[in-house]
Amino acid sequence: MAEITEIISVLKDFYEISGFRVSIHDIDFEEIYSYPSEISSFCKRIQEDGSVKVNCIKCDNGAFEKVRRTNKVYVYKCSSGLLEAVAPIYHYGILSGYLMMGQVRDGSEANLDYIRNSCKSVFQSEKEALKYINAIPVISPEKLEAYIHLLQVIAEYLTQSNRINPGRENLAEAVKKYLHRNYNRKITLDELATHFGCCKSSIMNNFRQSFGTTVVEYLTKIRLEQAVGLICSTERSIKEIALSCGFADQNYFSRIFNSKYNCSPSEYRQKNMNLG
């Protein structure tokens, strides 16, 4: 408990100095510590829109992936135009998590316009939009550089003190989470082996023993479930739905769908369409 209190205290001090919300994420990108505990009022408001929240998560996960590949601090702007930065944390030389700071803007008119345009569909009026946008802390380029350096110092402190244990659950559970996060893009066993630092046979054997199915079968199940939801709740084309759910070929999607539901995607839509 004392160790957790100390970690939170470090994050709080960083926030008080910089105005950046700062958080620690595990190797599966899940947030485990933060200060403040809640995201900014702006982020909380725009994420009431489900599609905006999906884009935010996708953008942040892309940043974590980049840091995992490069082992370097990564500075970027999120899908809504806010400045973010991520640094790697290690535990006895093994990647154990990520230190993230962000939810600020750079003060330029261009950045302000980008933020306003990116979320204008979320707010009910220009007045409401400005209320939330003006609450976002503004940072100068000079201070940003200083705070990024401080972020690196804190990440190095957490690394040297080995405070953040990877704490990974069993391999099969970790792979399962990864599939749920990334089902909408191409996933290979080679990629999984690289990501989790083990051989393909370990992944395949652990997954089958834990869930009684193969990685490929489980991934297909996730994709089909997502596709069914979109078929029944949207008017998007079958091809578009197939691609958005990770199926590279519409014909293959249709065959797999038919074998599961005994009808084509279009027939399923006719029977179950409910646009409310």
N, C-alpha and C positions, 0 to 999 in steps of 0.2 A: 504493500500500500504506500509506503514511504517513497518508493521508487517512482510509482505512478504520479504521486503528488509533485515530486521534483520535476518530472517531465512536463506536467501541466504548467508548473511554475515557469519553466523555461519558455514555453509557448506563449504564456501570458505576457512575460517580459518583452518578447519579440513583438507581440501585437501592440503593447503600450508604446513602444518606441516607433514602430513603423506604420501602424494603422492597417497592416495586412492581416487578414484572417489567415491563420497558419494551422496546418493539420498534418498528422502522421498517418500514412496508409500502409497496410500490410502488403505482402507480395502478390496478393490477389486483388489489389487496388481498393480494398475495403477500408474506410476510414476507421481508425481505432482511437485516436486522440485528436482533440482540436481545441483552439481558443480563438474567438468565442465558440461555444458549443453549437450555435446555430449559424447557418449561412447568412449572408447579408440580406437585408430587406429587399433589395433589388432582385437578387438571385431567387429568393424565396417566392417573390411575386411572379416573375416570368416563368418559373418552373411549375406554376399551377397549370400551365399549358403543357400537356404531356409530350408533344413533339419537341418543344423547346428543351424539356428535361432530358429527353433521349439524346438530343444533339449535344447537350452539355456533358453528359456522361461519356458519349462517344469521343468528344474532343479531349477530355481529361484522360480517358483510358489510352488514347493515342499518345499523349504526352508521357504517361507512365511507361508505355511500350518503348518509346524512343530513349528514355533514360535507361531502361533495362538493357537496350542494345548498345548504347554508347558509354554507359557508366559516367556520364557527365551531366551537369546542371543544364536544364532546358528551360528557356524563357519563351513564352508564346502569348498570343491573345486567344481567348476562348471564342466559341462560336458567336457570342454576343458582344465581343470586342473588349472584354475586360482583360487586364494583364494578369498573367499567372507565371509561376516558376516552380520547377520540381527538381529536387536533388536526391540522389540515391543514399540509402543508409545500409550499412553492412553489419553483420554479426559474425565475428571471427573469420572475416574474409568472404562470407557468403552474403549475397544480397538478401536483406531482411525486410526492406520496406522503402518508403519514399516520404520525404519531407516536402510539403507543398505550401506555397504562400500565394495569395492572390486576392481577387475581387476588388481591384482598384482600376482607375483609368489614368491615362497619361496627361490629361488636361488640354490636349490639342483639339481644335475645332473639328478636324478630320475624325478623330476618335469619338468625339461627342456625336457627330452625325452618324457614324457607323453604328454606335450603340442605339441611337434613337431609331434608325431605320431597321435594325435587326429585330427589334421587339415591338414595333409600332402596332402589330396586329394583336398583341397581348393586352395592351392598355385600352381603356375605354375612351380616353381623351388625351390630348397633348399635355394638358395640365397634370393629369395623373402620371404620365410618363416622366415629365420633368421632376415631379416630386420624388420619384424613386431614383432617377438618374443623378439628381443633384445630391443625393445621400451617399453616392459612391465616393470613397476617398480618392483624392487626386494626388498623383505623385510625379515629381519632376524626373527627367532622365538621370540626373546626377544622383539623386537620392535612391532611385531604383537600383543603380549600379552598386551603391553602398549596401543596400538591403539584400541584394543578391549575394554579395560577399558575406554578409552576416548569416544568411541562410546556409551557405556552405560551411561556415564555422560551426554552426549548430549541428548540421548533419555530420560533420567530422567529430564533434564531441559525442554525439549519440553512437557513432561508429567506434570510436576509441574506447568508450565505456561499455560497449556491447549491451546497451540498454534495450534495444529492440530485437527480441528473439523472433525468428521467422514463424515459429509456432504453427507451422502448416499442419492441417489435418491430413489424414491419409491421402495418398496420391490419387486414388480414384475420386474422392470427393473434390479435390482440387481441379482435376480434369473436368468433372461434371460442371463445376462453376464456370470454368473457362468456356465450355461449350455453350452454356446458356448466355454468356456475355457476347460471344462471337459467332453465333450460328448463322448470321446474315452474310458472312463472307467465306471464302474458301479456307478450309482447315484440313491439314494433312497430318498424318502420324509423325512425319519428319519434323514438322513445325512443333507439334506437341512435345516431342522428345527434346528438341532444342530449348523450348520454353521452360520445361520442368527439369532439365538437366539429367535425363536418364535415357535408357534405351527404349525403343519402340515396344519390345516384347514385355518390358516391365509395365508399361502403360496398358497394353492390351490385356495382360494377365490379371493385373490388379483391378481393372475396370470390370472385366467379366466376373471375377470372383465376388466383387462387391454388389453388382447390379444385375447379374445374370443375363447380360446382353453385351454386344460389342460397342465400341466407341462409334463406329459408323452407323449402326442401327439406332443408337440413342440420339445421335445428331440428326438423323433423318426424322425421328419421332418429334424432336423439338421443332424442326423446320415445318413439318406438316401441321402441327398444332398452331404455330404462328400463322401459317397460310390459311387455315380454316377460319381463324378469327378475322383476318382481312377480307376473305371471300364473303363472309356473312355481314360484315359491318362497313364495307366500303364499296365504291363503284370502280375501283382500280382494275385495270385489265389483268387477265390471268397471267400474262407474260410478265407484267410489272410486279405482280405479287410473287411469282416464282423467283424472280431475280432478287427481290428485296429480302426474301427468306433464305437465300443462299443456294438456290438451285440454279446452276449455270445454264441449263437447257430446259425450255418449256415442255418439250415432248417427253423428256425424262421425268419431269415433275408430274405431268399428266399420268404417265404410266404408274409411277409410285403412288400417286393419289388414288388412282382407280383400284389398285391392288389393296389399298387400305380401306377405302370407303365404298367400294363396289359401284362407283359412278365417276363421271368426269368432274373436274372442278366447276365447270359451267352448270352441269346438272345439279351439283350440290348447292350452288348459289341459288338456282331457281327454287329449290325445295326449302331453303333455309334463310333466304335474304331477309334482313331486318334492319333497315336503315333508320328506324325510329321516326 
